[in-house]
């Protein structure tokens, strides 16, 4: 199966709960950064083109898709470089590896068989009943998409917020002064 997506829109990221953070050390290159988040639902809409064969059914179609990733969990392992601008340190991602897990994937592919909507409905039902098989087949492509999307998103944050500005100074009560 050959599957391409474009015009991707993701909804639900605002409901993410960060469950684990590590690697934000005083010297950012001492350790990779690991971020883990959980979302109750990640809704995804896109245009798609699919070619291939499943059982007796041949595909060569283009349409819109909707996906509902339920109890979506993602861990991002990030390696960064430090860049200096205006006497401040900024991070730039040079490697981001996502690990994705979820409890359920529900999807709808419009127009699988434009000439027969009953077959489109049947194939979407079959897809959703056997979602794990399709998920495992499509996961490498999803990982590539998540890698690009989160690299762009986090690089925008890292470009605009200096690394040292991400941390508040803390008061050392024993010594009576602030530390970085």
C-alpha atoms as a printed R data frame, in Angstrom:
    type eleno elety resid chain resno       x      y      z
1   ATOM     1    CA   UNK     A     1   0.000  0.000  0.000
2   ATOM     2    CA   UNK     A     2   1.308  3.440 -0.958
3   ATOM     3    CA   UNK     A     3  -0.285  6.229  1.075
4   ATOM     4    CA   UNK     A     4   0.407 10.004  0.950
5   ATOM     5    CA   UNK     A     5  -1.197 12.814  2.960
6   ATOM     6    CA   UNK     A     6  -1.111 16.622  2.617
7   ATOM     7    CA   UNK     A     7  -2.978 19.653  3.971
8   ATOM     8    CA   UNK     A     8  -2.740 18.094  7.432
9   ATOM     9    CA   UNK     A     9  -4.665 19.671 10.310
10  ATOM    10    CA   UNK     A    10  -4.283 18.338 13.857
11  ATOM    11    CA   UNK     A    11  -6.660 19.244 16.678
12  ATOM    12    CA   UNK     A    12  -6.436 18.396 20.350
13  ATOM    13    CA   UNK     A    13  -2.819 19.324 21.057
14  ATOM    14    CA   UNK     A    14  -4.108 21.973 23.481
15  ATOM    15    CA   UNK     A    15  -5.407 19.119 25.673
16  ATOM    16    CA   UNK     A    16  -1.990 17.490 25.991
17  ATOM    17    CA   UNK     A    17  -0.705 16.621 29.434
18  ATOM    18    CA   UNK     A    18   3.073 16.537 29.732
19  ATOM    19    CA   UNK     A    19   3.820 13.437 31.807
20  ATOM    20    CA   UNK     A    20   7.621 13.346 31.703
21  ATOM    21    CA   UNK     A    21  10.447 15.797 30.997
22  ATOM    22    CA   UNK     A    22  14.180 15.219 31.227
23  ATOM    23    CA   UNK     A    23  17.386 16.636 29.809
24  ATOM    24    CA   UNK     A    24  16.925 20.370 30.350
25  ATOM    25    CA   UNK     A    25  20.268 20.748 32.105
26  ATOM    26    CA   UNK     A    26  22.405 23.834 32.640
27  ATOM    27    CA   UNK     A    27  24.497 22.650 29.695
28  ATOM    28    CA   UNK     A    28  21.863 21.515 27.161
29  ATOM    29    CA   UNK     A    29  24.195 19.249 25.176
30  ATOM    30    CA   UNK     A    30  25.070 17.087 28.176
31  ATOM    31    CA   UNK     A    31  21.996 14.923 27.706
32  ATOM    32    CA   UNK     A    32  19.277 14.463 25.112
33  ATOM    33    CA   UNK     A    33  15.890 15.983 25.881
34  ATOM    34    CA   UNK     A    34  12.971 13.604 26.404
35  ATOM    35    CA   UNK     A    35   9.384 14.868 26.434
36  ATOM    36    CA   UNK     A    36   6.384 12.595 26.976
37  ATOM    37    CA   UNK     A    37   2.809 13.752 26.503
38  ATOM    38    CA   UNK     A    38  -0.634 12.183 26.567
39  ATOM    39    CA   UNK     A    39  -3.710 13.418 24.709
40  ATOM    40    CA   UNK     A    40  -7.195 12.036 25.255
41  ATOM    41    CA   UNK     A    41  -7.874 12.509 21.523
42  ATOM    42    CA   UNK     A    42  -5.856 13.715 18.596
43  ATOM    43    CA   UNK     A    43  -8.102 14.558 15.659
44  ATOM    44    CA   UNK     A    44  -6.444 14.621 12.267
45  ATOM    45    CA   UNK     A    45  -7.845 15.768  8.920
46  ATOM    46    CA   UNK     A    46  -5.993 15.676  5.613
47  ATOM    47    CA   UNK     A    47  -6.188 15.044  1.907
48  ATOM    48    CA   UNK     A    48  -4.857 11.669  0.848
49  ATOM    49    CA   UNK     A    49  -3.868  9.582 -2.138
50  ATOM    50    CA   UNK     A    50  -3.706  5.821 -1.819
51  ATOM    51    CA   UNK     A    51  -2.588  3.088 -4.207
52  ATOM    52    CA   UNK     A    52  -2.424 -0.582 -3.420
53  ATOM    53    CA   UNK     A    53  -4.315 -3.763 -2.829
54  ATOM    54    CA   UNK     A    54  -6.069 -5.154  0.224
55  ATOM    55    CA   UNK     A    55  -7.472 -8.667 -0.098
56  ATOM    56    CA   UNK     A    56  -9.333 -8.541 -3.455
57  ATOM    57    CA   UNK     A    57  -9.733 -4.749 -3.555
58  ATOM    58    CA   UNK     A    58  -7.470 -2.538 -5.650
59  ATOM    59    CA   UNK     A    59  -7.062  1.117 -4.629
60  ATOM    60    CA   UNK     A    60  -6.041  4.132 -6.645
61  ATOM    61    CA   UNK     A    61  -7.945  7.009 -5.110
62  ATOM    62    CA   UNK     A    62  -7.710 10.514 -3.725
63  ATOM    63    CA   UNK     A    63  -9.956 12.117 -1.132
64  ATOM    64    CA   UNK     A    64 -10.273 13.559  2.361
65  ATOM    65    CA   UNK     A    65  -9.685 11.616  5.551
66  ATOM    66    CA   UNK     A    66 -10.554 12.060  9.190
67  ATOM    67    CA   UNK     A    67  -8.792 10.203 11.997
68  ATOM    68    CA   UNK     A    68  -9.425 10.022 15.720
69  ATOM    69    CA   UNK     A    69  -6.409  8.776 17.685
70  ATOM    70    CA   UNK     A    70  -7.709  7.882 21.143
71  ATOM    71    CA   UNK     A    71  -5.574  8.007 24.288
72  ATOM    72    CA   UNK     A    72  -2.637  9.141 22.168
73  ATOM    73    CA   UNK     A    73   0.767  8.972 23.864
74  ATOM    74    CA   UNK     A    74   3.968 10.316 22.365
75  ATOM    75    CA   UNK     A    75   7.559 10.443 23.555
76  ATOM    76    CA   UNK     A    76   9.947 12.774 21.739
77  ATOM    77    CA   UNK     A    77  13.679 12.134 22.079
78  ATOM    78    CA   UNK     A    78  15.444 15.297 20.975
79  ATOM    79    CA   UNK     A    79  19.070 16.162 20.305
80  ATOM    80    CA   UNK     A    80  19.969 19.819 19.973
81  ATOM    81    CA   UNK     A    81  22.749 22.191 19.051
82  ATOM    82    CA   UNK     A    82  23.359 25.442 20.887
83  ATOM    83    CA   UNK     A    83  23.384 28.653 18.853
84  ATOM    84    CA   UNK     A    84  24.324 32.057 20.243
85  ATOM    85    CA   UNK     A    85  22.330 35.184 19.357
86  ATOM    86    CA   UNK     A    86  22.451 38.489 21.206
87  ATOM    87    CA   UNK     A    87  24.629 36.955 23.938
88  ATOM    88    CA   UNK     A    88  21.997 34.299 24.658
89  ATOM    89    CA   UNK     A    89  21.855 30.562 24.028
90  ATOM    90    CA   UNK     A    90  19.189 29.152 21.703
91  ATOM    91    CA   UNK     A    91  18.548 25.523 20.832
92  ATOM    92    CA   UNK     A    92  18.187 24.065 17.365
93  ATOM    93    CA   UNK     A    93  16.979 20.501 16.872
94  ATOM    94    CA   UNK     A    94  19.205 18.274 14.761
95  ATOM    95    CA   UNK     A    95  17.499 14.982 15.650
96  ATOM    96    CA   UNK     A    96  13.983 14.231 16.851
97  ATOM    97    CA   UNK     A    97  12.711 10.679 17.247
98  ATOM    98    CA   UNK     A    98   9.049 10.161 18.191
99  ATOM    99    CA   UNK     A    99   7.642  7.021 19.779
100 ATOM   100    CA   UNK     A   100   3.857  6.770 19.474
101 ATOM   101    CA   UNK     A   101   1.343  4.599 21.258
102 ATOM   102    CA   UNK     A   102  -2.447  4.713 21.331
103 ATOM   103    CA   UNK     A   103  -5.449  2.715 22.481
104 ATOM   104    CA   UNK     A   104  -7.631  3.057 19.385
105 ATOM   105    CA   UNK     A   105  -7.593  4.567 15.907
106 ATOM   106    CA   UNK     A   106 -10.858  5.392 14.172
107 ATOM   107    CA   UNK     A   107 -10.632  6.702 10.641
108 ATOM   108    CA   UNK     A   108 -12.810  7.531  7.659
109 ATOM   109    CA   UNK     A   109 -11.469  7.750  4.116
110 ATOM   110    CA   UNK     A   110 -13.885  9.554  1.810
111 ATOM   111    CA   UNK     A   111 -14.138  8.317 -1.753
112 ATOM   112    CA   UNK     A   112 -12.357  4.988 -1.494
113 ATOM   113    CA   UNK     A   113 -14.666  3.822 -4.269
114 ATOM   114    CA   UNK     A   114 -16.255  6.903 -5.774
115 ATOM   115    CA   UNK     A   115 -18.436  4.772 -8.041
116 ATOM   116    CA   UNK     A   116 -19.847  2.701 -5.138
117 ATOM   117    CA   UNK     A   117 -20.473  4.299 -1.731
118 ATOM   118    CA   UNK     A   118 -21.516  0.928 -0.249
119 ATOM   119    CA   UNK     A   119 -18.026 -0.443 -0.916
120 ATOM   120    CA   UNK     A   120 -16.507  2.740  0.578
121 ATOM   121    CA   UNK     A   121 -18.602  2.222  3.742
122 ATOM   122    CA   UNK     A   122 -17.716 -1.483  3.908
123 ATOM   123    CA   UNK     A   123 -13.973 -0.860  3.476
124 ATOM   124    CA   UNK     A   124 -13.978  1.888  6.128
125 ATOM   125    CA   UNK     A   125 -15.739 -0.490  8.539
126 ATOM   126    CA   UNK     A   126 -13.205 -3.199  7.716
127 ATOM   127    CA   UNK     A   127 -10.373 -0.740  8.261
128 ATOM   128    CA   UNK     A   128 -11.723  0.282 11.670
129 ATOM   129    CA   UNK     A   129 -12.377 -3.300 12.785
130 ATOM   130    CA   UNK     A   130  -8.784 -4.227 11.857
131 ATOM   131    CA   UNK     A   131  -7.169 -0.912 12.711
132 ATOM   132    CA   UNK     A   132  -4.091 -2.468 14.384
133 ATOM   133    CA   UNK     A   133  -3.046 -4.185 11.141
134 ATOM   134    CA   UNK     A   134  -3.348 -0.930  9.187
135 ATOM   135    CA   UNK     A   135  -1.745  1.097 11.984
136 ATOM   136    CA   UNK     A   136   1.327 -1.145 11.955
137 ATOM   137    CA   UNK     A   137   1.532 -0.889  8.154
138 ATOM   138    CA   UNK     A   138   1.219  2.908  8.115
139 ATOM   139    CA   UNK     A   139   3.207  3.671 11.303
140 ATOM   140    CA   UNK     A   140   6.536  4.420  9.538
141 ATOM   141    CA   UNK     A   141   4.805  7.108  7.460
142 ATOM   142    CA   UNK     A   142   3.066  8.515 10.533
143 ATOM   143    CA   UNK     A   143   6.398  8.613 12.393
144 ATOM   144    CA   UNK     A   144   7.949 10.550  9.506
145 ATOM   145    CA   UNK     A   145   5.062 13.025  9.604
146 ATOM   146    CA   UNK     A   146   5.244 13.428 13.397
147 ATOM   147    CA   UNK     A   147   9.020 13.923 13.161
148 ATOM   148    CA   UNK     A   148   8.645 16.771 10.656
149 ATOM   149    CA   UNK     A   149   5.683 18.386 12.440
150 ATOM   150    CA   UNK     A   150   7.201 18.373 15.938
151 ATOM   151    CA   UNK     A   151  10.639 19.455 14.668
152 ATOM   152    CA   UNK     A   152   9.081 22.521 13.007
153 ATOM   153    CA   UNK     A   153   6.875 23.278 16.032
154 ATOM   154    CA   UNK     A   154   9.628 22.971 18.642
155 ATOM   155    CA   UNK     A   155  12.249 24.751 16.529
156 ATOM   156    CA   UNK     A   156   9.876 27.754 16.365
157 ATOM   157    CA   UNK     A   157   9.725 27.771 20.167
158 ATOM   158    CA   UNK     A   158  13.492 27.335 20.495
159 ATOM   159    CA   UNK     A   159  14.140 30.124 17.928
160 ATOM   160    CA   UNK     A   160  12.029 32.607 19.876
161 ATOM   161    CA   UNK     A   161  12.780 31.693 23.491
162 ATOM   162    CA   UNK     A   162  16.366 31.730 24.685
163 ATOM   163    CA   UNK     A   163  17.361 28.541 26.489
164 ATOM   164    CA   UNK     A   164  18.340 30.412 29.649
165 ATOM   165    CA   UNK     A   165  15.004 32.261 29.653
166 ATOM   166    CA   UNK     A   166  13.186 28.929 29.974
167 ATOM   167    CA   UNK     A   167  14.264 28.656 33.606
168 ATOM   168    CA   UNK     A   168  13.422 30.734 36.642
169 ATOM   169    CA   UNK     A   169  16.174 31.428 39.131
170 ATOM   170    CA   UNK     A   170  15.692 29.632 42.436
171 ATOM   171    CA   UNK     A   171  16.390 30.850 45.944
172 ATOM   172    CA   UNK     A   172  19.019 28.873 47.827
173 ATOM   173    CA   UNK     A   173  17.642 29.219 51.345
174 ATOM   174    CA   UNK     A   174  20.822 27.867 52.915
175 ATOM   175    CA   UNK     A   175  22.956 30.549 51.262
176 ATOM   176    CA   UNK     A   176  20.366 33.318 50.935
177 ATOM   177    CA   UNK     A   177  20.818 34.157 47.229
178 ATOM   178    CA   UNK     A   178  19.434 33.366 43.795
179 ATOM   179    CA   UNK     A   179  20.924 30.748 41.460
180 ATOM   180    CA   UNK     A   180  20.454 30.279 37.741
